[in-house]
Amino acid sequence: MRSYKQYKNSRFLTQPDVENQPTVTLVKTVERDVASPGEKQKSKPCAAFKELDKPLVLNIENMEAIAEIAGTDDMDKWPGTRVTLYWNPEVTYKGKVTGGIRIKASPSEPAEEKVDPATPVPATVADEVEVPF
């Protein structure tokens, strides 16, 4: 299927970015302004991944999934965590079924070294100032 959504130029991950259910390595979580141009500033936590050039805006459900997979709710200890991103068409937002990106444990893989939090992150995340949670 060739969807028009592939032409959407988003600063953040969207459905076409996760259609192949990529397994990725979390590099860093930072707080970013996620407001659209012309809207009032709205900061949310975002996750940067080693293999992707755009961050994922995190909601509570996805943060809980990462915490469970990483074995800690300390976001500073999440770098190096391997997860799989996927599209769930049943996700609701404000009472409407919209679909959304979800996170699950990655398939069994050989253990990899933890990513150093000082590792460079994609420019879309690295240029932002980190704000404490």
N, C-alpha and C positions, 0 to 999 in steps of 0.2 A: 504494500500500500504506500502510495506517495502522498503524504499529508502536507497541507499548506503550513502546518505548524513548524515544519522544518525551517521555514524562512523567518520565523519569529526571532528577533535579535534580542534575546534576554541576557542580562548580566548574570543570571543565576541559572542553575540546572532546571530543565523542563522535560516534559515527557520524551521528546525525541532523543534527548541525551542519555536516557536510561533504558531505551527499548531493548537493548541487548543484555540487560541485567549485568552491568559491569561490576566486577569485584575490584575494589579500590582500597587504598591505604590512606587513612586519615592522617593529615599532616598537622593541622592546627584548627582551633576554633577561635573565631574572632567575632566581635560585635560589629555589624555593618548597618548603614542606613539603607533600608530596602524600599523606601518610598519611590514611587514613580515620579518622573519630572513634573514639577508644579505642585506636588503634594507636600504636606507637612512632614518633616523628618520623622522617621519611624525606625528605631534600631531593633535589630533581632540578631540572635546568635547565628552564625553561619559556619559551615565546615568546609575546609579546603582539603582536596584530595591530591595525592601525588600524581595520579594518572589523568586527571581532568583539569581543564583550564578555567572552569567556572565553579564557584562555590555552591553549596546547597544551603538554602535558608532552612534552619532547623525549627521544628515545632516540638512541643512537649513529647508527643508520641515517638518521634525519631530520636530525640535526646534520650528517652528512656530505653529505646532499643540499643543505642550505642553504649549506654551505661551498663546494660545487662551483658552485652558482648564483651566490653572492655573489663568488666568485673569491678567497676568503680563509678561513682557519680562525680568524681573529681575530673572536670573537663581538661585540666592541665595534664592528666595522665592518659588521655585518649590517643595522643599521637602514636602511630604505629599500628593502631587497631585496623584489622582488615574486615571490611563489610561488603555486602552486595546491595546495590541500589536497584530498585524495580518500580514499575508503575502499577499502582492499584487503582483500577477504574471505579471502585466502590467508595473511595474516600469522600467524605462530605465536608463542606465548608459553609458555615452560616446557614445550615439547614438544607443546602443544595448539594446534590451529588455532582462533584466536579472532577474526581480522580485526583491522585496525588502521588508523589514519590515517597516510597517507604524504604526502610532499611531492615536487612536481615543478616544473620551470621553468614559469613562466606563459607563455601564448600571447603571441606578439609583440604588443606594445602600444607606443604612443608613450612615449618616455622621460619619466619623471616625476622631479621633484626628489627628492633623498634626504631622508628624514625626519630631522629634528633629534632626536638622542637625548633632548633635554630636552622633547620633545613629551609632553603628558599621556597616560598609558596608562589602559586600563580600570581601574576601582576594584579589581577582583579581583586585579590585578597591582600597581597603584600603592601599595597599602597594605602591601606586603611590603618588608622590608629587603633590599637587594641584598647578596649575599654574593659575594666574589671567587671565581673558579673556580680 
